[in-house]
Amino acid sequence: MKRLTGISRLVAMISALAVMIMIAAIIWYHRADPLIDNGLTVYTEPVGNYKVYTIEVVNRSESDIDIQSVTVNGEKMPNRVQLGITYDSGRLVQFLGDQTDPATKLMDFHDASILSQLSDQEIRTILANKVNSNKQTPIHYGVVVRYDEEPLQEVTIRYTYLGFTKVKRVTKWFDFGETP
């Protein structure tokens, strides 16, 4: 009988530990924000007078991030949204109309994942060896958004991280008094 009580206590302690670990993992996941917005550039088209915003994004995790959707100012659909990737170049992703850097490729956000951020040493090595390599390596990422209906105040990026959906709301880069 004593032995059964000891086993019951052990099972109860292991169960309690497992529950605590699960709760800690859930809390960590909800607080984790691996998609970082590092800056914003704005391109104003000289003739059409529309603006295209490029939000620099960085993946600070070890897992790939896949963008599911991008909305603006709540749940509104932008006129244009693309993922920009700069390959084998130290230049950041910037939409500049016809003057966009040739190393930057703009694509549908479903066409590529945002890979883990490379270290400075990895980037230096890639840039130093790019002449000898036919392989293109993504260095920088950006989300390119055009919205003509009203001033842009918020961009919401829904993405997949570790198999679950997370939401990133970007507001800090926008001037709320701005006109389109």
C-alpha positions as CSV (number, residue, x, y, z in Angstrom):
1,M,0.0,0.0,0.0
2,K,2.9,2.4,0.8
3,R,4.4,1.7,-2.5
4,L,1.2,2.5,-4.4
5,T,1.0,5.9,-2.5
6,G,4.6,6.7,-3.5
7,I,3.8,5.9,-7.2
8,S,0.7,8.0,-7.0
9,R,2.7,11.0,-5.6
10,L,5.3,10.6,-8.3
11,V,2.7,10.5,-11.1
12,A,1.0,13.6,-9.6
13,M,4.3,15.5,-9.4
14,I,5.2,14.6,-13.0
15,S,1.7,15.6,-14.2
16,A,2.0,18.9,-12.3
17,L,5.4,19.5,-13.8
18,A,4.1,18.7,-17.3
19,V,1.2,21.1,-16.9
20,M,3.6,23.9,-15.7
21,I,5.9,23.3,-18.7
22,M,2.9,23.4,-21.1
23,I,1.7,26.7,-19.5
24,A,5.2,28.2,-19.7
25,A,5.5,27.1,-23.4
26,I,2.2,28.7,-24.2
27,I,3.1,31.9,-22.4
28,W,6.5,32.1,-24.2
29,Y,4.9,31.5,-27.6
30,H,2.3,34.2,-27.1
31,R,5.0,36.7,-26.0
32,A,7.5,35.7,-28.7
33,D,7.6,38.2,-31.6
34,P,10.2,36.9,-34.0
35,L,9.2,39.2,-36.9
36,I,10.8,42.6,-36.2
37,D,10.0,45.8,-38.2
38,N,13.3,47.7,-38.4
39,G,12.3,50.7,-40.5
40,L,10.2,52.3,-43.2
41,T,11.0,53.9,-46.5
42,V,8.4,55.8,-48.5
43,Y,8.5,56.2,-52.3
44,T,6.3,58.9,-53.7
45,E,5.5,58.4,-57.4
46,P,6.2,61.7,-59.1
47,V,3.4,61.6,-61.7
48,G,0.6,59.5,-60.1
49,N,1.2,61.0,-56.7
50,Y,0.7,57.8,-54.9
51,K,3.0,56.4,-52.1
52,V,4.6,53.0,-51.7
53,Y,5.8,52.0,-48.3
54,T,8.5,49.5,-47.7
55,I,8.7,48.1,-44.1
56,E,12.0,46.4,-43.4
57,V,11.4,43.1,-41.6
58,V,13.8,40.8,-39.9
59,N,13.3,37.2,-38.7
60,R,14.9,36.9,-35.3
61,S,14.0,33.2,-34.8
62,E,15.6,30.0,-36.0
63,S,12.4,29.0,-37.9
64,D,11.2,30.3,-41.3
65,I,8.3,32.7,-41.3
66,D,5.6,32.6,-43.9
67,I,3.4,35.6,-44.5
68,Q,-0.3,34.7,-44.8
69,S,-1.9,38.1,-45.3
70,V,-1.3,41.8,-45.1
71,T,-4.0,44.3,-44.3
72,V,-3.9,48.1,-43.7
73,N,-5.8,50.4,-41.3
74,G,-7.7,47.6,-39.7
75,E,-8.9,44.9,-42.1
76,K,-8.7,46.9,-45.4
77,M,-6.9,45.4,-48.4
78,P,-4.0,47.4,-49.8
79,N,-3.8,48.3,-53.5
80,R,-0.5,46.4,-53.7
81,V,1.4,44.2,-51.3
82,Q,4.6,42.3,-52.1
83,L,7.5,40.7,-50.4
84,G,10.8,42.2,-51.3
85,I,14.0,40.3,-51.0
86,T,17.5,41.6,-51.6
87,Y,19.9,38.9,-52.8
88,D,23.7,39.0,-52.4
89,S,23.7,42.7,-51.6
90,G,24.1,44.8,-48.5
91,R,21.4,47.2,-49.7
92,L,18.1,47.1,-47.8
93,V,14.8,46.4,-49.6
94,Q,13.5,49.7,-50.9
95,F,10.8,50.2,-53.6
96,L,12.0,53.1,-55.8
97,G,9.9,52.6,-58.9
98,D,12.1,52.0,-62.0
99,Q,15.1,52.8,-59.8
100,T,14.6,49.8,-57.5
101,D,18.0,48.0,-57.0
102,P,18.3,45.1,-59.4
103,A,19.4,42.9,-56.5
104,T,16.0,43.4,-55.0
105,K,13.3,41.1,-56.2
106,L,9.6,41.8,-55.6
107,M,7.2,38.9,-55.4
108,D,3.9,37.7,-54.0
109,F,4.4,37.1,-50.3
110,H,3.4,33.4,-50.7
111,D,6.3,32.8,-53.1
112,A,9.0,32.8,-50.4
113,S,9.6,32.5,-46.7
114,I,11.5,35.0,-44.5
115,L,14.5,33.1,-43.4
116,S,16.4,33.6,-40.1
117,Q,18.5,36.7,-40.0
118,L,22.1,36.1,-41.0
119,S,25.0,37.2,-38.8
120,D,27.2,40.1,-39.8
121,Q,30.0,37.7,-40.4
122,E,27.8,35.4,-42.7
123,I,26.7,38.5,-44.7
124,R,30.4,39.6,-45.1
125,T,31.4,36.2,-46.3
126,I,28.5,36.0,-48.8
127,L,29.3,39.4,-50.2
128,A,33.0,38.6,-50.4
129,N,32.3,35.3,-52.3
130,K,29.4,36.4,-54.5
131,V,31.5,36.6,-57.6
132,N,32.4,32.9,-57.3
133,S,28.9,31.7,-56.5
134,N,25.9,31.1,-58.8
135,K,23.7,30.6,-55.7
136,Q,21.6,33.7,-54.7
137,T,21.4,34.2,-51.0
138,P,18.6,36.3,-49.5
139,I,20.1,39.0,-47.2
140,H,17.3,41.6,-46.5
141,Y,13.5,41.4,-46.5
142,G,10.8,44.0,-46.8
143,V,7.0,44.2,-47.1
144,V,6.0,46.6,-49.9
145,V,2.6,48.2,-49.5
146,R,0.6,50.7,-51.5
147,Y,-2.7,52.0,-50.2
148,D,-4.3,55.0,-51.9
149,E,-7.7,55.3,-50.1
150,E,-6.6,57.2,-47.0
151,P,-3.4,57.9,-45.0
152,L,-1.7,54.7,-44.0
153,Q,-1.7,54.4,-40.2
154,E,-1.3,50.7,-39.6
155,V,-0.1,47.6,-41.4
156,T,-1.1,44.2,-40.0
157,I,1.0,41.2,-41.0
158,R,-0.4,37.7,-40.3
159,Y,2.3,35.1,-40.5
160,T,3.0,31.5,-39.6
161,Y,5.6,30.8,-36.9
162,L,6.2,27.3,-35.6
163,G,3.0,26.1,-37.4
164,F,0.8,28.7,-35.7
165,T,-0.6,32.1,-36.8
166,K,0.8,35.2,-35.2
167,V,-0.1,38.8,-35.9
168,K,2.3,41.8,-36.2
169,R,0.8,45.3,-36.1
170,V,3.1,48.0,-37.4
171,T,2.2,51.6,-36.5
172,K,5.3,53.3,-35.1
173,W,6.7,54.4,-38.5
174,F,3.6,56.2,-39.8
175,D,2.9,59.9,-39.6
176,F,-0.8,60.1,-38.7
177,G,-1.2,63.6,-40.1
178,E,0.1,62.6,-43.5
179,T,-2.1,62.8,-46.6
180,P,-1.8,60.2,-49.4
